[in-house]
Amino acid sequence: MGPTELAYAGIARQAELIAAGEISSRELVELYLGRIAVHQPQLNAFRVVLAERALLEADQADSRRSAGAVRPLLGVPVAVKDDIAVAGEPTCHGTNAHGGPAAADAEVVRRLREAGAVVIGKTNVPELTIWPFTETATFGATRNPWDLQRAPGGSSGGSASAVAAGLVGAALGSDGAGSIRIPAAWCGLFGLKPQRGRVSMAPKARCWHGLSVNGVLTRRVGDTALFHDVASGAVEIDVDRVPPPPVSFATAAMTPPGRLRIAYSRAVPFGVIAKLDPSVVAAFEETIELLRSLGHQLEECDPDYGKDTLPAVTVRYLRGIHDDAQAMPHPERLERRTRGMARLGGLIPPALLDRAMAGEAALTSRLNRLFDDHDVLLTPATAAQAPPIGKLEGRGALWSLNAVAGWVPFNGVWNVTGQPAATVPAGMTPEGMPRSVQIVGRPADELTLLSLAGQLEAERPWAEQHPPQFG
C-alpha cells in the first residue's frame, strides 16, 4: 500500500494494518504529519497540530501492540473538532474569547483514547460553531479540498476538510443544526448525526438545549460504524440516554438492509425560502432511481412540518448561541456578527424557550407519523452547493441567518426530534464538486441508516475518489 492509499484508507483498515504489524503507529502518524505540513497552509483545516504529543502517543501504542495489547483503534490517528475538550489544550470555539487549557478530555475523547486512538490535532470551526461555513477573524478561512475557493461547510468544517484531503482518517464533529451533515455533503464524506444521547456530550450536559450531538466525519460507512462501536454510551452527567443497539454498528454497516419502504421529499419547513441547485435535484432524483433498482419501495411523502418546526429550531439555536457567548471568559472579544446573534438569542425569554422544549414531544410525534408506513426518509442534503469563501463576509447577523437558512433547510428539524440522520455522497457535479443526499431514520435506528448507506457505498464507491490536488 502506497503512502497516498494509506492516507485515505480509513480508520478501520488502518487499525487492521497496525494490529497485523504491517505498519506502525509512528509510521502512520509521520505520514499524516508530513501531509499536514504540506497542505495545511492551503486548507487551514487544523487550529493546532499536536505533533510531538501525537508521536509520543504513537510510540506508546506501538509498545502496547508489541506487548500483545489489542484495542479497536490502537495507534490510529484521529482529529478533534475545536469545540470538544482535549486535556491540556484550549477549547477555542473559533474565537480568541476562550479561556485556558482544558483540565481533562471530553468523554468522547477519553473513549477514543481508551480504544487506542492517537489525537493528532484540533480542527477549525466558525466562531461559537454558529455557521455552515468556517471563516473567523481569529483563525482565518478553512477551505474545501475539492475547490479551494469554496467553503467546506460548518461548523465541523475543519474536520471535513482534513478528512477529505487525507490529512487524517477520521475527525470528531458535532451537529447542532446540520454541522456534521453539511460539511460531509460539501466535502464528499459520510456524515452521521447519531441519535441524541448515543454519544456522550460530557462535560457538557445539553448543548444548545438538546439540539447538538457529538459524532464523526469519515470517508467510509464502516469507519463511522467503528467509531460508534467504541465511542457510544452515556455517563452520569448526560441528560439524554439511549440503549445500545441489538447488534454492533459495524455489523449493520456490512449487512444489506433488505427491502425498505423509503419516503422521499423535497419539501422544506414552512417559513424557509430555499431554491434547490440543479445539481442537488439531479443527485436526489438519481438516488431515487438507484434505490428503486436495488429493490426498495419508493414513495413521495412529505413530513408534516407544520408552522412550528422552524421556530422550534431557531428558539433553541439562538438561545444556545446567547448562552455560549455569555459563558465565554472574554465575550467582548467576539466578532460583531456573533455578538449580534447573541443579542437575538437574548431576546428569547425563558418562558418561550420552555414552551419550545415542552412542545418537542408533540412535534416529534407528528413528524414521525411518516415512519408508520416508511423505514427511511430521503431528502436533499442541502439546497445549495458549497458557497464561495467570503460569501457572507461583512454581513450582519440577520442577513447571514436568513441566507444560510436557505442553503441548508433540510437539517435542523431532525436535531429538534433528536433522531438519526446522515448525508451520503451521491456522485459529482460536472465541475468536480461532491453531491449528496440525506437519509433520516426512525428514533434510535442508526442501524438501518448504516445498512442502507453501506449498500449505497457498494454501488457508488465514493471513497475511491480523492480531491485532485491532494491525491
C-alpha positions, -999 to +999 in steps of 0.1 A: +000+000+000+015+033-011+015+064+011-015+081-006-035+049-005-027+045+032-036+081+040-071+076+025-075+040+038-098+050+067-095+041+104-109+006+102-083-005+077-055+014+094-064-004+127-062-037+109-028-029+094-013-018+127-027-048+145-012-071+119+022-054+122+022-043+086+027-006+096+035+011+129+015+038+145+046+060+143+048+055+105+011+064+101+014+095+123+045+106+105+027+102+072-001+124+083+022+150+099+040+152+066+008+157+046-004+183+071+029+202+068+024+203+030-013+210+028-023+229+060-012+263+046-037+259+017-066+244+036-063+258+072-081+227+084-063+225+118-064+250+146-035+233+162-014+202+153-002+182+183+028+168+165+052+159+194+024+146+216+010+125+188+044+109+181+048+101+218+013+085+218+022+066+187+053+052+202+033+042+233+007+025+210+035+006+192+049-006+225+015-018+237+010-037+204+044-053+208+034-064+243+002-081+229-023-054+236-055-055+215-076-024+212-100-015+183-082+017+173-047+010+187-023+036+172-048+051+148-047+089+144-079+110+148-086+147+149-109+165+173-132+194+165-123+225+185-155+226+205-146+193+222-122+193+251-087+178+248-067+178+281-040+204+282-053+224+251-077+254+250-111+247+235-112+278+213-146+275+197-132+295+167-125+326+188-100+344+210-127+349+236-118+315+250-102+307+283-073+284+294-064+248+287-090+221+294-083+202+326-095+168+311-106+152+279-142+152+270-158+119+275-159+111+238-121+118+235-115+097+266-133+068+250-113+071+218-080+071+238-092+041+257-097+024+223-061+032+215-066+063+192-039+090+189-051+126+188-032+144+161-047+178+164-078+201+168-098+213+138-111+248+130-147+258+135-167+290+129-170+313+159-191+295+186-199+269+159-227+291+146-224+289+108-223+264+079-190+279+068-157+280+087-143+315+085-132+335+116-113+367+123-091+348+148-081+317+128-089+326+092-108+307+065-109+270+061-111+258+025-127+229+007-102+204-008-123+199-039-122+237-047-100+260-026-122+289-034-152+273-017-162+267+019-160+231+033-192+238+054-196+241+091-195+240+118-174+209+115-156+225+086-120+219+097-128+182+104-144+177+070-116+195+052-089+174+070-106+141+063-115+149+026-079+159+019-064+128+035-048+146+065-064+122+089-087+092+087-115+104+109-123+136+128-147+143+156-176+167+148-207+180+165-241+186+149-265+212+163-284+220+131-265+201+105-229+207+115-218+172+107-241+166+077-235+199+059-197+197+057-199+160+049-222+168+020-200+196+006-167+176+011-179+143-003-178+124+031-202+102+050-216+121+080-240+106+105-258+126+131-265+099+157-295+097+180-294+123+207-279+105+238-259+080+217-225+097+222-218+115+254-217+153+254-198+153+288-186+175+303-215+194+287-249+184+299-271+196+270-256+218+243-280+243+226-308+230+248-306+195+233-301+203+196-264+193+195-248+159+195-213+146+190-203+124+161-176+118+135-168+126+098-152+098+078-148+087+042-164+053+047-196+040+063-176+013+081-153+038+097-183+057+112-197+024+124-164+015+141-163+049+158-198+044+172-190+010+185-161+024+206-174+059+214-211+054+223-225+054+258-237+079+284-222+089+317-238+104+348-239+140+336-257+131+303-293+141+304-302+120+273-296+083+272-304+056+246-300+018+250-273+001+229-284-015+196-291-052+193-261-057+170-229-038+165-229-007+143-201-024+123-223-054+117-251-032+104-228-013+080-217-047+064-253-061+063-276-054+033-308-038+046-334-059+028-363-043+010-371-009+026-400+014+024-385+047+016-403+081+016-387+109-005-394+146-002-380+179-014-404+199+009-388+224+033-403+237+066-428+265+065-411+299+065-379+288+048-372+303+014-349+279-005-341+274-042-326+240-049-295+240-071-299+218-102-271+196-091-289+190-058-321+180-077-301+157-100-284+139-071-317+135-054-335+121-084-307+098-094-306+084-059-343+077-060-338+056-092-308+038-077-328+029-047-356+016-068-331-005-088-319-020-056-354-033-049-366-007-024-401+006-024-401+044-030-430+068-024-432+106-024-443+117+010-437+150+028-431+152+065-458+172+083-436+201+092-465+225+101-458+261+110-440+254+143-409+235+130-388+264+121-395+283+154-387+251+173-352+251+157-345+288+159-356+293+195-331+268+208-304+277+183-304+314+191-308+310+228-280+284+228-257+309+210-266+336+236-258+312+264-225+302+248-215+338+243-223+347+279-202+317+291-171+328+272-143+341+295-138+372+272-172+378+254-160+413+245-136+397+220-163+381+200-169+392+164-195+418+156-218+393+138-215+368+167-224+395+192-254+402+170-265+366+171-261+365+208-283+396+212-310+379+191-308+350+214-311+373+244-345+385+231-359+349+237-373+349+272-370+317+293-408+312+290-406+310+252-377+285+255-397+265+280-426+263+256-404+252+228-389+225+249-424+214+261-436+212+225-408+188+215-427+156+221-458+166+201-436+179+172-416+147+172-447+126+172-462+144+143-431+143+122-426+106+129-460+097+117-443+094+083-424+064+098-456+045+105-455+035+068-419+040+059-385+029+072-364+058+060-369+093+047-348+106+018-343+143+012-316+165-004-287+170+019-286+208+013-303+232-011-271+248-023-237+238-034-207+248-013-206+286-013-176+307-022-152+317+006-163+350+020-198+348+005-213+365+037-182+384+048-192+417+064-229+408+066-248+412+098-265+386+120-300+387+105-288+388+069-264+359+075-291+339+093-316+343+065-291+334+039-278+302+055-314+291+063-320+289+025-288+270+019-294+242+045-332+238+051-333+200+055-312+195+086-321+213+118-356+198+122-340+164+130-319+180+157-352+190+174-366+155+172-332+140+181-334+111+157-305+099+135-299+114+101-270+111+077-256+126+045-244+101+019-223+110-012-242+109-045-217+115-073-200+146-086-211+177-104-196+184-139-174+210-121-159+183-099-178+191-066-194+165-044-231+159-044-250+143-015-284+133-002-298+130+033-314+099+048-334+101+081-342+071+103-367+063+130-357+073+165-326+054+177-324+035+144-289+042+132-286+006+122-309+009+093-292+041+081-258+025+083-270-006+065-286+015+037-256+038+034-233+007+032-254-006+003-252+028-015-215+029-009-211-005-026-229+009-056-212+042-056-176+036-041-171+073-033-141+067-011-121+059-042-123+095-053-099+120-039-096+157-044-071+160-074-047+184-056-045+160-026-045+126-041 
